[in-house]
Amino acid sequence: MAQFVSILANYKNQKLTSDLIFEIEAQFIRQKVYIPTRRVLGTYKEEGAVDQSPQAAENVSTFFEEWSNSDPLKNPISVDKVIYLLKNTITKHKEKGYEPGWESRFQTHISFCNELGFTYIAKDRPIRISATGELLISKYKDGFPLDEYDSDPEHTAYLNAFAKYQTNNPWRRNTVCVNFLYLFLSTVKYLDEKYDSKGVSRKELPFFIVWPDNNYKKLAKYINDFRKVEGNRPSDEVVYDYALNILDESPHDIFGRVSTEFKKKKSRDYKFEKITRETPDDVIRKLRQSQTISFRGAGFRLDINHFEDEKVNHIISNYGVNQTFSEDFDNYFKYMGTLDPDLEFTSEHLSEEKKQKISDVRIKVVNDWADNWSWDQLKNEIGIASRTNSESKDKILREINRPTRLEFLAAIIMQKSLSNVQVIPHYKVDDEGIPYDTASGGSKNNIGTDIDVIELDTKTHALLEPTVSAAGSFQTEHELPSITKHIINTVKSESSEEDFVEHKRHFAIFLAGKITEGVGTEVAVRRYVSHVEIYPWETDDYVDFAKKVKKLNDYAVIRKYAEPQVL
């Protein structure tokens, strides 16, 4: 969403015409924020196409290939060529107020941005971006994160939006009146306090999804009664029957399994997969994005993140009343788009005590996972995180976005490799030490390193810097300059501040699924010009090497795939 809105910001206050929709959608695709398939974007559709010439199909195929092979940072395709593709390929899509096809596809891209109050975008009206929307994109430009990206503003914007979000808003027009984050946090807290619950099970999320109001005490009792009757490991079929029964609006006892008649009548409307798996998975992602939720019990349960108790209590105290907007889109935009200063995430304002607690639990979890996970498991998971389109089956890892997951796994592998080194990751975590997001970028009080690795007996300090990007321009023009800066600033910090230990050697491990052509040459140039040592590693090689490494300095070696190009 931040990528979409950062592109939309270039058109702020412009009237949203059909032509402008095509231009913006083309920018989404050109920047590869949205990546359509060949079937959608690369197949000429004569009916409805603007170009009816004999060469049209060949042009579509050629431009699609050019776009597929383009690098949006280094050699982006022209906007006009993508607009040509849009006007000669048709998608089967229709949204109210928009023409069928790509116009309607654009509406699906921005609809939830409207619901969360980041934007107010409607056909034939000026494009507007709220204060929360501006905060959301404050570390982005043209669809890309800035060099020293920090996710705190983004998470602050999301928490502001989710805290206020209600299901019956002007954009959705739902008859059910629920403030979802308030309902979830209030119910979990009440269950913990009254029933000694230790959070809620993933399997119980459907009850939150179908619950019709903000009565958290009634929902908490319902969940507790359900556990008494059905136990703590009910089947999805049992959960589905209870959830359907809540949806039955006819006079009946709300607690219990659904009637055969209602199930037969409504099972097509309330699909089993949607209720028990798809929507709960989506809810977990959004709850984690708010950073108010922690995983417990190997990821099977969700509880309040006690690192953020103040924000949780503030939401419970202030956002439990459903606002009335009817068709007042402007008032909804104003309400949702206003920032609440009590919901700000900022690492700079943390107390030293809280910083230490966060650091301690972060390091503890890395050590625990290093002890308990096998090399084969770690190699498989880091491969998924860094290089493939397959999905992790692990309950926890699958909920961590790939860049953050790669940092997490890289730290675990390093700790397993060398048990005597200090592995100090900087990604953001919940109170169980499970990552929410990547390390912050550099700032006045923060160098911006992803992971520090320190070996005391050799006085060696390595920076471990993973990336999921497979784009050559991104690796050479974004990652390597940032790593260079991190090494230089680390050395400066150690020599200027009393509490730093000065080390004899500094180098960086640059980790990616595949090291692209040009990285080796750029690394050699930086070593010659800036006197910094950067050693590129591919993830599979990194894991295999980690099994037999003896000292941290062993990683300071140029692999064959990272050798510089020479005549």
C-alpha positions in Angstrom: 0.0 0.0 0.0 2.8 2.4 0.8 4.3 1.7 -2.7 0.9 2.4 -4.3 0.3 5.6 -2.4 3.9 6.9 -3.0 3.1 6.7 -6.7 -0.3 8.3 -6.3 1.3 11.2 -4.4 2.8 12.4 -7.7 -0.7 13.1 -8.9 -2.1 14.7 -5.8 -4.9 17.2 -6.3 -5.3 16.2 -10.0 -8.7 15.3 -11.2 -9.0 11.5 -11.6 -10.1 11.1 -15.2 -10.0 7.9 -17.2 -6.8 9.0 -18.9 -5.1 9.6 -15.6 -6.2 6.2 -14.3 -4.4 4.6 -17.2 -1.3 6.6 -16.5 -1.2 5.8 -12.8 -2.0 2.1 -13.4 0.9 2.1 -15.9 3.2 3.6 -13.3 2.2 0.8 -10.8 3.1 -1.8 -13.4 6.2 0.1 -14.8 7.6 0.3 -11.3 6.7 -3.4 -10.8 4.7 -2.6 -7.7 2.0 -4.6 -9.4 3.2 -7.5 -11.7 0.5 -8.8 -14.0 0.9 -12.2 -15.8 1.5 -12.6 -19.5 -2.1 -13.8 -19.8 -3.3 -10.5 -18.4 -0.9 -7.9 -19.8 0.9 -9.7 -22.6 -2.0 -11.2 -24.6 -3.6 -8.9 -27.3 -7.4 -8.7 -27.1 -8.8 -7.6 -30.5 -12.3 -6.9 -29.1 -12.1 -3.5 -27.3 -8.5 -2.9 -28.2 -7.5 0.6 -29.3 -4.9 -0.7 -31.9 -6.7 -2.7 -34.6 -3.7 -2.9 -36.9 -2.2 -6.2 -38.1 0.9 -5.5 -36.0 -1.0 -5.0 -32.7 -0.6 -8.5 -31.4 3.1 -8.5 -32.1 3.5 -5.0 -30.5 1.8 -6.3 -27.3 4.1 -9.3 -27.2 7.2 -7.2 -27.8 6.3 -4.5 -25.2 5.4 -7.1 -22.7 8.8 -8.8 -23.1 10.5 -5.4 -22.8 8.6 -4.7 -19.6 9.3 -8.2 -18.2 13.1 -7.8 -18.7 13.2 -4.2 -17.5 14.7 -3.0 -14.2 12.5 -0.2 -12.9 15.5 1.4 -11.2 18.0 1.1 -14.0 16.2 0.7 -17.3 12.5 1.2 -16.9 10.2 0.8 -19.8 8.4 4.0 -20.9 5.0 4.9 -19.5 3.6 5.2 -23.0 4.4 1.6 -23.8 2.7 0.3 -20.7 -0.3 2.5 -21.4 -0.4 0.9 -24.9 -0.4 -2.5 -23.3 -3.3 -1.5 -21.0 -5.3 -0.2 -23.9 -4.9 -3.4 -25.9 -5.3 -6.0 -23.3 -8.6 -6.5 -21.4 -9.1 -7.8 -17.9 -12.4 -9.4 -16.8 -13.1 -7.0 -14.0 -15.8 -4.5 -13.1 -16.2 -2.2 -10.1 -19.0 0.3 -9.5 -18.3 3.7 -10.8 -15.4 2.5 -13.1 -15.3 1.2 -16.6 -14.7 -2.6 -17.0 -11.1 -3.8 -17.3 -8.1 -1.8 -16.2 -10.0 1.1 -14.7 -11.8 -1.3 -12.4 -8.4 -3.1 -11.7 -7.1 0.3 -10.6 -10.0 0.7 -8.2 -9.2 -2.7 -6.5 -5.6 -1.5 -6.0 -6.7 1.7 -4.2 -9.9 0.7 -2.5 -8.5 -0.4 0.8 -6.3 2.8 0.9 -9.5 4.7 0.8 -11.0 2.6 3.6 -8.0 3.1 5.8 -8.1 6.8 5.2 -4.7 7.1 3.5 -6.4 8.4 0.4 -9.6 9.8 -0.9 -9.7 8.7 -4.5 -12.9 8.7 -6.6 -13.5 9.1 -10.3 -13.8 12.7 -11.5 -12.6 14.0 -8.1 -9.2 15.5 -7.1 -6.8 12.9 -5.6 -6.3 13.5 -1.9 -3.8 12.0 0.5 -4.3 12.4 4.3 -1.8 13.1 7.1 -1.7 9.3 7.8 -1.2 8.7 4.1 1.7 11.2 4.0 3.3 9.5 7.0 2.8 6.0 5.4 4.9 7.1 2.4 7.4 9.3 4.2 10.2 6.7 3.6 9.2 6.0 0.0 9.5 7.7 -3.3 8.0 6.6 -6.6 7.1 3.2 -5.3 10.5 2.4 -3.8 11.8 2.7 -0.2 14.4 5.3 0.4 18.0 4.3 1.0 17.8 4.7 4.8 14.4 3.2 5.1 12.8 3.0 8.6 9.4 1.2 9.0 8.4 3.1 12.2 6.4 5.8 10.2 4.7 3.1 8.2 3.7 1.1 11.2 2.5 4.3 13.0 0.2 5.0 10.0 -1.2 1.5 10.0 -1.8 1.5 13.7 -3.6 4.8 13.4 -5.8 3.4 10.6 -6.5 0.0 12.2 -7.3 1.6 15.6 -10.1 3.7 14.0 -11.2 1.3 11.3 -14.8 0.1 11.4 -16.6 -2.3 9.2 -19.5 0.0 8.5 -17.7 2.8 6.7 -18.9 4.8 3.6 -16.6 2.8 1.3 -17.9 -0.6 2.4 -21.5 0.1 3.6 -21.6 -2.9 5.9 -24.6 -3.3 8.3 -22.3 -5.0 10.9 -20.9 -2.3 13.2 -17.5 -3.5 14.5 -14.3 -1.7 15.4 -12.1 -4.8 14.7 -8.8 -4.0 16.4 -10.7 -2.7 19.5 -12.8 -5.8 19.6 -9.8 -8.1 19.2 -7.6 -6.4 21.8 -10.4 -6.0 24.3 -11.5 -9.6 24.0 -8.0 -11.0 24.3 -7.2 -8.8 27.3 -10.5 -9.7 29.0 -9.9 -13.4 28.3 -6.4 -13.2 29.8 -7.6 -11.3 32.9 -10.9 -13.2 33.6 -10.2 -16.7 32.3 -6.3 -16.8 32.5 -6.4 -17.5 28.7 -2.9 -16.7 27.5 -4.3 -15.4 24.2 -6.5 -16.9 21.6 -6.0 -19.8 19.2 -5.7 -19.3 15.5 -8.7 -21.6 15.2 -10.8 -19.1 17.2 -10.3 -16.2 14.8 -13.4 -17.0 12.8 -15.5 -16.0 15.8 -14.0 -12.5 15.7 -14.6 -12.3 12.0 -18.3 -13.1 12.2 -19.0 -11.3 15.5 -21.7 -8.6 14.9 -20.8 -5.9 17.4 -18.2 -4.5 19.9 -19.4 -6.5 22.9 -16.1 -8.0 23.8 -17.3 -9.5 27.1 -20.0 -11.5 25.4 -17.5 -12.7 22.8 -14.9 -13.7 25.5 -17.6 -15.7 27.3 -18.6 -17.3 24.0 -14.9 -18.4 23.3 -14.5 -19.7 26.9 -17.7 -21.7 26.7 -16.6 -23.0 23.3 -13.4 -24.3 24.8 -15.3 -26.0 27.6 -17.5 -27.9 25.2 -15.2 -28.5 22.2 -11.7 -28.5 23.8 -8.6 -26.6 22.7 -8.0 -28.5 19.4 -11.4 -28.5 17.6 -11.5 -29.4 13.9 -12.1 -26.7 11.3 -15.5 -28.2 10.6 -16.6 -27.7 14.2 -15.3 -24.1 14.2 -17.2 -23.5 10.9 -20.5 -24.8 12.4 -20.2 -22.5 15.4 -19.2 -19.5 13.3 -22.2 -20.1 10.9 -24.5 -20.2 13.9 -23.4 -16.7 14.9 -24.3 -15.5 11.4 -27.8 -16.9 11.6 -30.0 -13.9 12.4 -33.1 -15.8 13.1 -34.2 -16.2 16.7 -32.2 -19.0 18.2 -29.5 -19.7 20.8 -26.3 -18.1 19.4 -24.1 -20.6 21.2 -23.9 -24.0 19.5 -23.6 -25.6 16.1 -25.5 -24.3 13.2 -28.8 -25.8 12.1 -28.8 -28.1 9.1 -31.3 -25.9 7.3 -29.2 -22.6 7.7 -26.0 -24.4 6.7 -27.6 -25.8 3.6 -29.0 -22.4 2.7 -25.9 -20.3 3.4 -22.8 -22.4 3.0 -22.3 -21.0 -0.6 -22.4 -17.5 0.7 -20.1 -18.2 3.7 -17.6 -20.5 2.2 -15.7 -23.0 4.4 -12.2 -22.0 3.2 -13.0 -18.3 3.5 -14.2 -18.5 7.1 -11.7 -21.0 8.5 -8.5 -20.2 6.6 -8.3 -17.4 4.1 -9.8 -14.6 6.1 -8.1 -15.6 9.4 -4.7 -15.6 7.5 -5.5 -12.1 6.3 -6.5 -11.0 9.8 -3.3 -12.3 11.3 -1.2 -10.3 8.7 -3.1 -7.1 9.6 -2.9 -7.7 13.3 0.9 -8.3 13.0 1.1 -5.1 10.9 -0.3 -3.2 13.9 2.5 -4.5 16.1 0.1 -5.0 19.0 0.0 -8.8 18.7 2.5 -11.4 19.7 2.7 -15.1 18.8 2.7 -17.6 21.7 2.9 -21.4 21.7 5.0 -21.9 18.6 2.7 -19.6 16.6 -0.6 -21.4 17.4 -1.8 -18.6 19.7 -2.1 -14.8 19.4 -1.8 -12.5 22.5 -1.2 -8.9 23.3 2.4 -7.7 22.7 3.2 -6.4 26.1 6.0 -4.2 24.8 3.1 -2.0 23.5 0.7 -2.2 26.5 0.3 1.6 26.5 -0.9 1.7 22.9 -3.2 -1.2 23.5 -4.8 0.4 26.5 -5.1 3.7 24.6 -7.0 1.9 21.8 -9.3 0.1 24.2 -10.0 3.3 26.0 -10.6 5.5 22.9 -11.8 3.5 19.9 -14.6 1.3 21.2 -17.5 3.5 19.9 -18.6 3.2 16.3 -18.7 6.5 14.5 -21.7 7.4 12.2 -20.7 8.6 8.7 -23.5 7.3 6.4 -22.5 8.6 3.0 -20.2 11.4 4.3 -16.9 10.4 2.6 -15.2 13.7 3.4 -15.9 13.4 7.2 -14.7 9.8 7.2 -11.5 10.9 5.3 -10.9 13.6 7.9 -11.5 11.3 10.8 -9.4 8.4 9.5 -6.6 10.6 8.2 -5.9 12.5 11.5 -2.9 11.2 13.4 -3.2 10.2 17.1 0.1 11.1 18.8 -0.4 8.3 21.4 -0.1 5.7 18.6 3.4 6.6 17.4 6.2 4.0 17.0 9.6 5.5 17.3 12.8 3.7 18.5 14.4 7.0 19.4 12.0 7.6 22.3 12.3 4.2 23.9 13.6 4.0 27.5 17.0 2.3 28.1 15.2 -0.3 30.1 12.8 -1.2 27.3 15.6 -1.2 24.7 17.5 -3.7 26.8 14.4 -5.9 27.2 13.9 -5.9 23.4 17.5 -6.6 22.8 17.6 -9.5 25.3 14.5 -11.3 23.9 15.8 -10.8 20.4 19.1 -12.4 21.1 17.5 -15.2 23.2 15.2 -16.3 20.4 18.1 -16.4 17.9 20.0 -18.7 20.3 16.9 -20.9 20.9 16.2 -21.3 17.2 19.9 -22.0 16.5 19.9 -24.8 19.1 16.6 -26.4 17.9 16.6 -26.1 14.1 18.6 -28.4 11.9 20.8 -27.3 9.1 18.5 -28.9 6.5 15.5 -26.9 7.9 17.4 -23.7 7.9 18.7 -24.2 4.4 15.2 -24.9 3.1 13.7 -21.9 4.9 16.3 -19.4 3.9 16.0 -20.6 0.3 12.2 -19.9 0.5 12.8 -16.5 2.0 15.5 -15.4 -0.4 14.9 -16.9 -3.7 11.7 -18.8 -4.4 8.0 -18.2 -4.8 7.1 -21.2 -2.6 5.6 -20.7 0.8 6.9 -21.7 4.2 4.8 -24.2 6.1 6.1 -23.0 9.5 3.3 -21.3 11.5 5.6 -18.4 12.6 7.9 -17.9 9.6 5.1 -17.8 7.1 3.7 -14.7 8.9 7.0 -12.8 8.7 7.6 -10.8 5.5 10.4 -12.1 3.3 13.0 -9.3 3.9 12.5 -9.6 7.7 12.5 -13.4 7.6 15.8 -13.4 5.7 17.4 -11.2 8.4 16.0 -13.5 11.1 17.2 -16.7 9.5 20.6 -15.2 8.6 21.1 -14.3 12.3 20.1 -17.8 13.4 22.5 -19.5 10.9 25.4 -17.3 12.0 24.7 -18.1 15.7 24.5 -21.9 14.9 27.7 -21.6 12.9 29.8 -19.9 15.6 28.3 -20.4 19.1 31.0 -18.2 20.6 30.2 -15.1 18.6 27.8 -12.4 19.7 25.0 -12.1 17.1 23.1 -8.8 17.6 20.2 -8.4 15.2 18.3 -5.1 14.9 15.0 -6.1 13.3 11.8 -5.1 15.2 10.3 -7.8 17.5 7.3 -8.6 19.7 7.7 -9.5 23.3 8.4 -13.1 22.3 11.4 -12.0 20.1 9.6 -12.9 16.9 10.3 -10.3 14.2 7.8 -7.8 12.9 9.9 -5.9 10.5 13.4 -5.2 9.2 16.0 -3.2 11.0 15.6 0.6 10.8 17.7 2.6 8.3 20.5 4.9 9.5 19.7 7.9 11.5 21.4 10.3 14.0 21.3 7.6 16.7 21.4 4.5 14.6 24.0 3.3 12.2 21.4 1.2 10.3 23.2 -2.2 10.3 20.9 -5.2 9.9 22.9 -7.6 12.1 26.2 -7.1 14.1 28.4 -10.1 14.6 31.2 -9.8 17.1 34.0 -12.3 17.9 35.8 -11.1 21.0 38.8 -13.3 21.0 39.9 -12.1 17.5 38.5 -8.6 18.0 36.5 -8.9 14.7 33.3 -7.1 14.0 31.3 -8.2 10.9 28.1 -6.7 9.6 25.7 -9.2 8.3 23.5 -7.5 5.6 20.9 -9.7 3.8 18.7 -8.6 0.9 15.8 -10.4 -0.9 16.3 -8.2 -4.0 17.4 -10.1 -7.1 17.8 -6.9 -9.2 21.4 -6.1 -10.1 20.9 -2.4 -10.0 19.4 -2.6 -6.5 22.2 -4.7 -5.2 25.0 -2.5 -6.7 23.3 1.0 -6.4 21.4 0.6 -3.2 22.7 -2.2 -1.0 26.5 -1.8 -1.5 26.5 2.0 -0.9 24.5 1.5 2.3 26.8 -1.3 3.5 29.8 0.9 2.8 28.3 3.7 4.9 27.5 1.2 7.7 31.1 0.0 7.9 32.5 3.5 7.9 30.1 4.7 10.5 30.7 1.6 12.7 34.4 2.2 12.7 33.9 5.9 13.5 31.5 5.0 16.4 34.0 2.6 17.9 36.8 5.1 17.9 34.7 8.0 19.2 32.4 6.7 21.9 33.5 5.4 25.3 31.2 2.4 25.6 32.3 0.9 22.2 35.0 -1.7 22.1 37.5 -1.0 19.3 38.0 -4.0 17.0 41.0 -4.9 14.9 39.1 -5.8 11.8 35.8 -4.8 10.3 34.1 -6.3 7.2 30.6 -7.0 5.9 28.8 -10.1 4.7 26.4 -9.2 1.9 23.9 -12.0 1.6 21.4 -12.6 -1.2 19.6 -15.5 -2.9 21.7 -14.9 -5.9 24.6 -12.4 -6.3 24.1 -10.6 -9.5 26.6 -9.7 -12.2 28.5 -6.6 -11.4 28.4 -7.0 -7.6 31.9 -8.5 -7.5 33.4 -5.6 -9.6 31.6 -3.0 -7.4 32.9 -4.7 -4.2 36.4 -4.5 -5.6 36.0 -0.8 -6.5 34.8 0.0 -3.0 37.6 -1.9 -1.4 40.1 0.1 -3.5 38.4 3.5 -3.1 36.9 3.4 0.4 39.1 0.7 2.0 36.0 -1.3 3.1 35.8 -5.1 2.9 32.5 -6.5 1.6 32.1 -10.2 1.0 29.1 -11.3 -1.1 27.5 -14.7 -0.3 24.6 -16.6 -1.8 22.3 -18.1 0.7 22.8 -21.8 -0.2 26.5 -21.3 -0.1 26.3 -19.4 3.1 24.5 -22.3 4.9 26.8 -25.0 3.5 29.8 -23.0 4.5 28.4 -22.2 8.0 28.4 -25.9 8.8 32.2 -26.1 8.8 33.4 -22.6 9.6 35.8 -22.2 12.6 36.2 -18.4 12.9 34.3 -15.3 11.9 37.2 -14.3 9.7 36.6 -17.4 7.6 33.6 -15.6 6.0 36.0 -12.9 4.7 36.6 -14.6 1.4 35.6 -13.8 -2.2 33.5 -16.7 -3.7 33.8 -17.5 -7.4 30.4 -16.0 -8.2 31.6 -12.7 -6.6 34.9 -12.3 -8.4 35.4 -9.0 -10.2 35.3 -8.9 -14.0 38.7 -8.4 -15.5 40.2 -8.4 -19.0 
